[in-house]
Amino acid sequence: MNKISRLAVAGGVAASSVLLLCGPAVAHVSVQPQGEAAKGGYATVNFKVPNERDNASTVKLEVTVPADHPLSSVMPQPVPGWKAEVTKTKLAKPLSVHGKQITEAVSKITWTAAGGKIGPGEFQQFPVSLGRLPENTDELVFKALQTYDNKEVVRWIEEPQEGAAEPDHPAPVLALSAATGDHHGGGAGDKGAADGKNAAHSADHADGGTETAASTTDTAARVLAVVGILVGAAGVAFGVLAGRRRAA
């Protein structure tokens, strides 16, 4: 009986470990594109903010737009119950976009609760249209500050390093895909294509984050599958040991 008990406990511990390891991966503030985020193009992205506390609600989010790769167009989509404020900074080197000189760019977006909040066990997505995306980097790092109604501030500002373990408070990172023919060109034709792309992305908001939901469902299914295998293995071992005990 002692061997059987130890086996059952080990199976339970292993199953619990799987659940614990999967939990933190979805607990960070993150950024995901709707569709693709191709170099040289325009994209709509979602800043996903989960509430990590069981005794406080998130009431503010501040996202810093990387200064080393300034973007000429940064437009937050209205979110019910939240007020968005865009902060601009003068550029040391103007950007040339569609034949125009851009002398300032958005440096920060701040969402403040205005009747809304992110309560315990909840998350909120904040959509933003970005462009043009740089062509000389593979990713953009958006450092973020998450403020709770108990005045606690969580700083998601640590930049992940290749080959190193994930930091405790990683900054949201947007991976950029390879440039395509649709994202290049000049003049009004290019601007029209970009505007059409943004309009298509705006329509995607009606789906309510289908891609994110699908990803979450897939993760849950994998966790349940692993737990099922562990429990099944424990059951087989239990049967074998019990059979040997009866034979003895």
C-alpha positions as CSV (number, residue, x, y, z in Angstrom):
1,M,0.0,0.0,0.0
2,N,2.9,2.4,0.7
3,K,4.2,2.0,-2.8
4,I,0.7,2.6,-4.3
5,S,0.2,5.7,-2.1
6,R,3.6,7.1,-3.1
7,L,2.8,6.5,-6.8
8,A,-0.5,8.3,-6.5
9,V,1.0,11.3,-4.7
10,A,3.8,11.5,-7.3
11,G,1.2,11.5,-10.1
12,G,-0.7,14.3,-8.4
13,V,2.4,16.4,-7.9
14,A,3.4,16.0,-11.5
15,A,0.0,17.0,-12.7
16,S,0.0,20.1,-10.4
17,S,3.5,21.1,-11.7
18,V,2.2,21.1,-15.3
19,L,-0.6,23.5,-14.3
20,L,1.7,25.7,-12.3
21,L,4.3,26.0,-15.2
22,C,1.6,26.9,-17.7
23,G,0.1,29.6,-15.5
24,P,2.8,32.3,-15.5
25,A,3.2,32.2,-19.3
26,V,-0.1,34.0,-19.7
27,A,0.2,36.3,-16.7
28,H,2.4,39.0,-18.2
29,V,1.4,42.1,-20.0
30,S,2.0,41.2,-23.7
31,V,1.5,42.5,-27.2
32,Q,0.1,40.5,-30.1
33,P,-0.6,41.5,-33.7
34,Q,-3.9,41.1,-35.4
35,G,-2.8,39.1,-38.4
36,E,0.8,40.0,-39.3
37,A,3.2,42.8,-38.3
38,A,5.4,43.0,-41.3
39,K,8.5,45.2,-41.6
40,G,7.8,48.4,-43.5
41,G,4.0,48.0,-43.1
42,Y,1.1,48.9,-40.8
43,A,-0.4,46.7,-38.2
44,T,-3.0,46.7,-35.5
45,V,-1.8,45.1,-32.2
46,N,-3.4,44.3,-28.9
47,F,-1.8,45.0,-25.6
48,K,-3.2,42.2,-23.4
49,V,-3.3,43.1,-19.7
50,P,-4.2,40.3,-17.2
51,N,-4.9,41.1,-13.5
52,E,-2.4,39.2,-11.3
53,R,-3.9,40.2,-8.0
54,D,-6.8,38.7,-6.1
55,N,-7.4,41.7,-3.9
56,A,-7.0,44.7,-6.3
57,S,-8.1,45.9,-9.8
58,T,-5.9,47.3,-12.6
59,V,-6.9,50.9,-13.2
60,K,-4.1,52.3,-15.4
61,L,-1.7,51.1,-18.1
62,E,1.2,53.1,-19.5
63,V,3.0,51.8,-22.7
64,T,6.2,53.4,-23.9
65,V,6.8,53.4,-27.7
66,P,10.5,52.6,-28.5
67,A,12.4,55.8,-29.2
68,D,15.1,54.0,-31.2
69,H,12.5,53.1,-33.8
70,P,10.0,56.0,-33.8
71,L,6.7,55.4,-35.5
72,S,5.0,58.1,-37.6
73,S,1.5,56.7,-36.8
74,V,0.3,55.4,-33.4
75,M,-3.5,55.5,-32.9
76,P,-5.3,53.7,-30.0
77,Q,-8.7,52.3,-30.5
78,P,-11.4,53.6,-28.0
79,V,-12.0,51.0,-25.2
80,P,-15.3,51.4,-23.3
81,G,-14.6,52.5,-19.7
82,W,-11.1,53.7,-20.4
83,K,-9.6,57.1,-21.4
84,A,-6.6,57.0,-23.7
85,E,-4.0,59.8,-23.7
86,V,-1.2,60.0,-26.3
87,T,2.1,61.7,-25.5
88,K,4.3,63.0,-28.3
89,T,8.0,63.8,-28.3
90,K,10.0,66.0,-30.8
91,L,12.3,63.8,-32.9
92,A,16.0,64.5,-33.1
93,K,16.0,63.3,-36.7
94,P,12.7,63.9,-38.7
95,L,11.0,61.0,-40.4
96,S,10.1,61.2,-44.1
97,V,6.7,59.6,-44.7
98,H,4.7,59.9,-48.0
99,G,6.9,62.9,-48.9
100,K,6.2,64.7,-45.7
101,Q,8.6,65.5,-42.9
102,I,7.5,64.2,-39.5
103,T,9.1,66.1,-36.7
104,E,7.5,64.5,-33.7
105,A,6.2,61.0,-32.8
106,V,4.2,59.3,-30.1
107,S,6.4,58.3,-27.2
108,K,3.8,57.0,-24.8
109,I,0.2,55.8,-24.5
110,T,-1.6,56.0,-21.2
111,W,-5.0,54.3,-20.5
112,T,-6.8,55.4,-17.4
113,A,-9.9,53.8,-16.0
114,A,-13.0,56.0,-16.5
115,G,-15.7,53.8,-15.1
116,G,-13.9,50.6,-16.2
117,K,-11.3,48.4,-14.5
118,I,-9.6,45.0,-14.8
119,G,-10.8,43.0,-11.8
120,P,-9.3,39.8,-10.2
121,G,-9.4,36.9,-12.6
122,E,-10.0,39.2,-15.6
123,F,-8.0,40.6,-18.5
124,Q,-8.4,43.5,-21.0
125,Q,-7.1,44.2,-24.5
126,F,-6.1,47.6,-25.7
127,P,-5.9,47.8,-29.5
128,V,-3.5,50.2,-31.2
129,S,-2.8,50.9,-34.9
130,L,1.0,51.2,-35.6
131,G,3.0,52.2,-38.7
132,R,5.2,52.4,-40.5
133,L,7.0,49.5,-38.8
134,P,10.8,49.7,-39.1
135,E,12.7,47.5,-41.6
136,N,16.0,47.4,-39.7
137,T,15.0,45.4,-36.7
138,D,13.2,42.1,-36.0
139,E,11.3,43.3,-33.0
140,L,9.9,46.2,-31.0
141,V,10.1,46.4,-27.2
142,F,7.2,48.3,-25.5
143,K,8.0,48.8,-21.8
144,A,4.8,49.0,-19.7
145,L,3.6,50.1,-16.2
146,Q,0.5,48.4,-14.7
147,T,-1.1,50.3,-11.8
148,Y,-3.6,48.8,-9.4
149,D,-6.2,50.6,-7.3
150,N,-4.2,49.9,-4.2
151,K,-1.4,52.1,-5.6
152,E,0.8,49.2,-6.5
153,V,2.7,49.6,-9.7
154,V,4.2,46.6,-11.6
155,R,7.0,47.6,-14.0
156,W,7.0,45.3,-17.1
157,I,10.3,46.8,-18.4
158,E,12.9,44.0,-18.4
159,E,14.1,43.2,-21.9
160,P,14.4,39.5,-22.6
161,Q,17.9,38.4,-23.7
162,E,18.5,35.6,-26.2
163,G,19.7,32.4,-24.5
164,A,18.9,33.7,-21.0
165,A,16.0,32.8,-18.8
166,E,12.8,34.9,-19.0
167,P,13.0,37.8,-16.6
168,D,10.5,38.2,-13.8
169,H,8.9,41.2,-15.4
170,P,9.5,41.0,-19.1
171,A,8.6,43.9,-21.3
172,P,6.0,43.2,-24.1
173,V,7.9,42.4,-27.3
174,L,6.3,42.6,-30.8
175,A,8.0,40.3,-33.3
176,L,8.1,41.7,-36.9
177,S,7.7,39.4,-39.9
178,A,9.6,39.7,-43.2
179,A,8.6,42.6,-45.4
180,T,6.2,41.8,-48.3
181,G,5.5,43.6,-51.6
182,D,2.2,44.9,-50.2
183,H,4.1,47.1,-47.6
184,H,6.4,48.9,-50.0
185,G,6.0,51.7,-52.5
186,G,5.6,55.5,-52.3
187,G,3.0,58.2,-52.8
188,A,-0.7,58.1,-52.5
189,G,-1.0,54.5,-53.8
190,D,1.0,53.2,-50.9
191,K,-1.0,55.3,-48.4
192,G,-4.2,54.0,-49.8
193,A,-3.1,50.4,-49.4
194,A,-2.0,51.1,-45.8
195,D,-5.4,52.8,-45.0
196,G,-7.2,49.8,-46.5
197,K,-5.2,47.5,-44.4
198,N,-6.0,49.5,-41.2
199,A,-9.6,49.4,-42.1
200,A,-9.5,45.6,-42.4
201,H,-7.8,45.4,-39.0
202,S,-10.5,47.6,-37.5
203,A,-13.1,45.2,-38.7
204,D,-11.2,42.4,-37.1
205,H,-12.0,43.9,-33.7
206,A,-15.6,42.7,-34.0
207,D,-14.3,39.2,-33.6
208,G,-13.6,39.9,-30.0
209,G,-10.0,38.6,-30.0
210,T,-10.7,35.3,-31.8
211,E,-7.0,34.5,-32.2
212,T,-6.3,35.1,-28.5
213,A,-9.2,32.9,-27.5
214,A,-8.1,30.1,-29.8
215,S,-4.6,30.2,-28.4
216,T,-5.9,30.1,-24.8
217,T,-8.2,27.1,-25.7
218,D,-5.3,25.3,-27.4
219,T,-3.1,25.8,-24.3
220,A,-5.9,24.5,-22.0
221,A,-6.4,21.5,-24.2
222,R,-2.7,20.6,-24.1
223,V,-2.6,20.9,-20.3
224,L,-5.7,18.7,-19.9
225,A,-4.1,16.1,-22.2
226,V,-0.9,16.0,-20.2
227,V,-2.8,15.7,-16.9
228,G,-4.9,12.9,-18.4
229,I,-1.7,11.0,-19.5
230,L,-0.3,11.4,-16.0
231,V,-3.5,10.2,-14.3
232,G,-3.8,7.3,-16.7
233,A,-0.2,6.2,-16.0
234,A,-0.9,6.3,-12.3
235,G,-4.0,4.2,-12.8
236,V,-2.1,1.6,-14.8
237,A,0.6,1.4,-12.2
238,F,-2.0,1.0,-9.5
239,G,-3.6,-1.9,-11.4
240,V,-0.3,-3.7,-11.9
241,L,0.7,-3.4,-8.3
242,A,-2.7,-4.4,-7.1
243,G,-2.6,-7.5,-9.4
244,R,0.8,-8.5,-8.0
245,R,-0.5,-8.1,-4.5
246,R,-3.4,-10.4,-5.1
247,A,-1.2,-12.9,-6.9
248,A,1.1,-12.9,-3.9
